[in-house]
Structures are given as structure tokens and as C-alpha cells.
Amino acid sequence: MTKQRLYLFDTTLRDGQQTQGVDFATDDKTRIAEALDGLGIDYIEGGWPGANPTDSDFFDAPPALNSAIFTAFGMTKRAGRSAENDDVLAAVLNAKTPAVCLVGKTHDFHVTTALGISLEENVENIALSMNHLSAQSREPLFDAEHFFDGYKANPDYALECLHAAYDNHARWVVLCDTNGGTLPNEIREITRAVIDSGIPGDHLGIHTHDDTGHAVANSLAAVEAGACQIQGTLNGLGERCGNANLISLIPTLTLKQPYASQFKTGVSRAGVKSLTRISRMLDDILNRVPQKSLPYVGASAFAHKAGLHASAIVKDPSTYEHVDPAIVGNTRIIPMSNQAGQSNLRKRLSEAGIDVEKGDPRLAGILIDIKEREDRGFAYDTAQASFELLARAALDQLPQYFEVKRYRVTVERRRNKRNEMTTLSEAVVAVKIAGKKVLSVSDSLDDHGKDSGPINALAKALAKDLGPYQGCIDDMRLVDFRVRIINGGTEAVTRVIIDSEDSQGRRWSTVGVSANIVDASFQALLDAIQWKLITDGQEVAK
């Protein structure tokens, strides 16, 4: 059976940029566009030319795309002027993109209330705008704003707007659930009604928002009804609750039935395998911590905590996994916690390259140690690297790269030369490496001369001079720092979890617990460095 071709339209750089707190630089947009092109996305919407300096600069120096169609976004011509003389539309066309997507109203309430024009004028604006794009040899796309709400309020008028676009050369008519309140059964029924009205599915797209948590389901419902283009964003970025997440949609369409048998996209198996990397690349650009619970690509997507689950996973991963994590570039995790059994433990040790015979008496000791430490506030289900170090120590497989003899952190509050009150931290760390004592000092100032706190000063001092290991340590960086108070009052205990990563894309978590936040942080920092040295195969200096 011939598979129906589905076309993927990414709007991360336009609709995704409307996410609260997201502001892409021009270089960020170029990097993301190139990654999307390599993934196999069909259309990349770059933004609205002329709307802001970043978008204008981006379109002035567009990315070099191999197969994706670069697309500019704008709005249909305004009432009272021709398409040829609308300066806003002209700015969009001046971007010289092969495709142009224009948004227009299809809900009668919005036409009369928001635009303040007649229903007939709005239909004319849509028709003339699509005709103008076609005459300029651009591929015209029409985003039917508020379409589903408009259809429910006045189906005849909503359809009239769609046909005004389709009958005037629109390659794609995109049904937008702009407010994100439509449910899958409504999406399916209304999309079918659109096709029955005479707009074929291979000219029909879907654009959903996640305000009810159904953006992905709504996109699939439209596809089931016959729509052949899906619009979405990486990691579900978008205003309010976000857009349909292409990172979830792509593997569902590729790996899940009945979609895998009925449809095909431009994304290859290699592209599917790059999804985890691309998802985390976007988080890195945004300086965000990756959401662990994301379907397919989250760090917890294939984590198996309960002992019963882990035992079954060892026998056959399909017992508790709906797909092989490697297909989407992810990895299986058997976390260690106070719920763990020996099946979890041996599996996790094996994944870390540590083979222990079943029944080894040291396994029971490790489990007891983990459970006792978690009673004191440690958490090994997230801090996998610290767990590995704990296990290696129990198995006499923990290299002694260096010894910390002492450390000190001071915090000084003072006035600067502009008579402003500032805070500066300073850390001193003394370590012994290969019999030689090394003393390192660092302050808390970042690259921009701003105070970044005592923990940063301590991390800089610890990593400043580790002699033969320095090249390895320079390749790692701290990417997240999380603090939790385990119990309140004057006897409060602090848990610190640190996430680190290196140039190879490896990411690892370590934990420290103490009544003193600095001491808890130092424990986690030491573990992070120790894990990196072991993983890189460093020899102990002599």
C-alpha cells in the first residue's frame, strides 16, 4: 500500500518565540534552522520580516538549507488598500523566501470586533492576498486563525474564508485552533467537514495549541481525518501552554500504528535518532534544564525505578518500554533508590561498566548503604553519577585521583568604587595530587564581572589547578544547580543536586547532603569531577 506523504511545518522560530521568556538571537535562529533542515522538516517558518530587528537580520542573511522550504510569516492585506500597495505585506515579500504564510481571520466575531470591517471585506482581503503571493511566484500558505471556534459559531462563513484562500492559489490552507480549546473529536469532525466542502486533504494543514493538553492528539486527529500538513514546534514551545510538540509527533508518526503503515514524512530513521540531541540542543540555547518527563526524549522517559520493573527489563525491555529508547537517541536508566532491589543494582552497575556476579555479598551492602543514605536525605534516583561512585567505593574500584585537604569560602559585603553595595565571595581549596600539595584560590565574579555566589567561587577554585587532570576537567561545565531543604527548623538538612555536561554531550548528576549548603555543594562538585575522570579513563597520577 502506498503511504500518504505528510508534510511537517516548523514554527519554532516564529510561534515558538512567543513563549514567555524566549528571545532568540539571530545566531540561535540560524543554528535551529540548520538542525531542522538536517532533521528532514519540510517547511521552516523563520519569523515575521520587519516585525523586529532580529527577524529582519535573520531574513537578510538566511540559513543555507538543503531541502527545507524557508518560509516568511505575515498577515493578509489590510482593508482599504490593494495587496500591491500594502507596505506590511511588501516587507514580508521583500524577504524573498520561496514560501509565504499569511494569517487571516475566519471567525466572524473577530472580523467585526477585532478588525472592525465587514465580513465581505475580510473574504476579499484573503482572496487578493493569496492571488498576490502566487503572482509573485511564492508558494502561498493561509493560516486560518481561530478557525475551529469560527466554524462552531458560523460554519458557512468560516468555510467561505477557507475557499477564498484555496480558490486563489493557496497551496496550503491551515486550520488553526488558536485558543487551544478544541478537543480531538471536534478536530476530527470539523476537518472532515472541510474536506467534504471541497478542499482536499493534500492541501490542508493543522495548527494546534496545547491549552487543554491535547495539541499532539488534536494534530493526529486532523491527520486521521485527512489533513496532510502538521504545524508544530520543537519541545512544544509557543505562547501560553505551547504548540503541538514535533519532538513527540515525529516518532509517533514514524513508530506507532496505524500511522507508521499509512503515512510517511521527510524524516529518516537517522533523523528520528537525532530527536533527543535536537531537543536538548534547544534547551541549551535557551539555557533551560531539559524537562525529564518529555515523551520519547526526556531523561525519565525510559527510567525504571521499581525493582519489579527492573527485573522484567533485564529479561525483555519491551515489558515496560513501548519503543527502544535508542531509536530516538535516548537511553534506558535503572535509577537507584530506597525502592531498589538487586536486579536494579546489577543492571545499573552493568550499564556503568561494572560487572558483579549475582549473589556477591557486596551487593547487599551497597543496597543497605543506599537506603541508609537516602534516609539521611541523599537521592540516587536522579544522581546516577554519585551512585556509581558509591558502588565503586564498595567494590574497591574507585581510583584516588586526588585528596582534598581543606577548603574555605568567605563572603564579603562591601561598597564598590561607585559606592554601590556589592557582595563578593572567595574560595580557597587545598588538594594533594601525586604527593604534591596544590593551593587554588578563586573569586565569584563571572565573565561579565558580576557576582555569581560562593558556590561558583568554590567550583572555580576546585577546578582551577588539578595538574595532570586539568585537560579533562576543562572539558566539563556545571549546567544546573538545585537545592532542597529536607526538613525545617534549626536542624534543617540541605540536599544539592548538580548537573554537569561535557563536549561529548554527556550529562551527569551528582548529589551532596549536609546541614551546610556550601558543604553539600562541595560534595556534589567532587563527585562530578571524579565521575568525569573515571569515565574519560584517566590514569591516577604518580
Disulfide bonds with the S-S distance in Angstrom:
none
